[in-house]
Amino acid sequence: MAVTTWLDELKPDDLRGDYAELVPIIGLELTVRVAEEIGGGPLLLPYVAEISHPDHLRSGYLDLYPIIGLELTAAVAASLGGGQLYLPQVRHALKVAKERYVKNHDRVQNRRQLARETGLSVRQVYRICEGKTQQRRSAVDPRQMSLAI
């Protein structure tokens, strides 16, 4: 039985902004690698007529090339060249997916493990889970007797 991680539950819709523009070109897995390795600022992608050799690379393409390879860098240049991408830090870009994973796998006894799996702090995991448990607490069971007089 394969162990699932929060990355296995990641959906393309979880990535916002300019990361969402990269997903159709380089795929979800490579977009996550780009976020992890170079996220946290702007990426200038000047217009380039053709990229057929690593010596033709300049600016932001030099950052992408070691991660996604020459062929996909050329595809990014063809689709997004002539602009700039803003790539937020990975912790911001993947926050939605991590929170959903924590909520779906929450059991009081495994919160420290969830923190290790997602890279969130234990405190963050507890805050995410408390939002979920407060929703449970506020839901009233219709069979429960009221103490109101």
C-alpha positions in Angstrom: 0.0 0.0 0.0 1.5 3.3 -1.1 1.6 6.1 1.5 -0.1 9.3 0.4 1.4 12.6 1.1 -0.1 16.1 0.9 1.6 16.5 -2.6 -0.4 13.5 -3.9 -3.6 15.4 -3.1 -2.4 18.6 -4.8 -4.7 19.9 -7.6 -3.7 22.4 -10.3 -6.4 24.7 -9.0 -4.5 24.9 -5.7 -1.8 27.0 -7.3 -2.7 30.6 -7.7 -1.4 33.5 -9.8 1.6 33.0 -12.1 2.1 29.4 -10.9 -1.2 28.6 -12.5 0.2 29.8 -15.8 3.2 27.4 -15.5 1.1 24.2 -14.8 -0.3 23.7 -18.3 3.2 24.2 -19.8 5.5 22.2 -17.5 3.1 20.1 -15.4 2.1 20.2 -11.7 5.1 18.3 -10.3 7.7 20.5 -12.0 5.7 23.6 -11.0 6.0 22.6 -7.4 9.8 22.1 -7.8 10.0 25.5 -9.4 8.1 27.0 -6.4 10.4 25.2 -3.9 13.7 26.1 -5.6 13.2 29.6 -7.0 9.9 30.9 -5.6 9.9 34.2 -3.6 10.2 36.9 -6.2 9.9 38.0 -9.8 11.1 36.0 -12.7 11.9 38.1 -15.8 11.2 36.2 -19.1 12.3 38.3 -22.0 11.1 37.5 -25.5 13.4 35.0 -27.2 12.8 33.8 -30.7 14.3 30.4 -30.2 16.1 28.4 -27.5 18.0 25.5 -29.0 21.1 25.5 -26.8 21.8 26.5 -23.1 24.1 29.3 -24.3 21.0 31.1 -25.7 19.5 31.4 -22.2 19.4 34.6 -20.3 17.6 36.2 -17.3 14.8 34.1 -15.7 15.4 31.2 -18.1 18.8 30.6 -16.5 16.8 29.9 -13.2 14.3 27.6 -14.9 16.7 25.6 -17.0 18.4 23.5 -14.3 14.9 22.5 -12.9 12.9 21.8 -16.0 15.4 21.2 -18.8 16.0 22.9 -22.1 12.9 21.6 -24.0 10.4 22.8 -21.3 12.3 26.1 -20.9 11.9 26.7 -24.6 8.1 25.9 -24.2 7.9 28.4 -21.4 9.7 31.0 -23.5 7.3 30.4 -26.4 4.2 30.7 -24.2 5.2 33.3 -21.6 8.2 35.1 -23.1 8.1 38.9 -23.1 6.7 39.2 -19.6 7.4 38.7 -16.0 6.1 36.1 -13.6 5.8 36.7 -9.9 6.4 33.5 -8.0 5.5 33.8 -4.3 7.3 31.8 -1.7 6.4 28.1 -1.7 4.8 28.3 1.8 2.3 30.8 0.4 1.8 29.1 -2.9 1.0 25.7 -1.5 -0.8 26.8 1.7 -4.3 25.8 0.4 -3.3 22.3 -0.4 -1.5 21.8 2.9 -4.4 23.1 4.9 -6.8 20.8 3.0 -4.5 17.8 3.7 -4.4 18.6 7.4 -8.2 19.0 7.7 -8.8 15.7 5.8 -6.3 13.7 7.9 -6.8 15.3 11.3 -7.0 13.0 14.3 -5.9 14.5 17.6 -3.2 12.0 18.1 -1.5 12.6 14.7 -1.1 16.4 14.6 2.7 16.4 15.2 3.0 13.9 12.3 0.9 16.1 10.1 3.2 19.0 10.9 6.3 17.0 9.9 4.6 15.8 6.7 3.5 19.2 5.5 6.4 21.3 6.8 4.0 23.4 8.8 4.6 24.2 12.5 2.7 22.2 15.1 1.0 25.5 16.2 -0.2 26.1 12.6 -1.5 22.5 12.4 -3.4 23.0 15.7 -4.9 26.3 14.4 -6.0 24.7 11.2 -7.6 21.8 13.1 -9.2 24.0 15.7 -11.1 25.8 13.0 -12.4 22.4 12.0 -13.2 21.3 15.5 -14.9 24.6 16.3 -17.2 24.0 13.3 -18.0 20.6 14.8 -18.7 22.1 18.3 -21.0 24.8 16.9 -23.1 22.3 15.0 -25.9 21.3 17.4 -27.3 17.8 17.3 -31.1 18.1 17.0 -31.5 15.2 19.5 -29.6 17.1 22.2 -31.7 18.6 24.9 -31.4 22.4 25.4 -30.5 24.0 28.8 -32.4 27.1 27.9 -35.3 28.0 30.1 
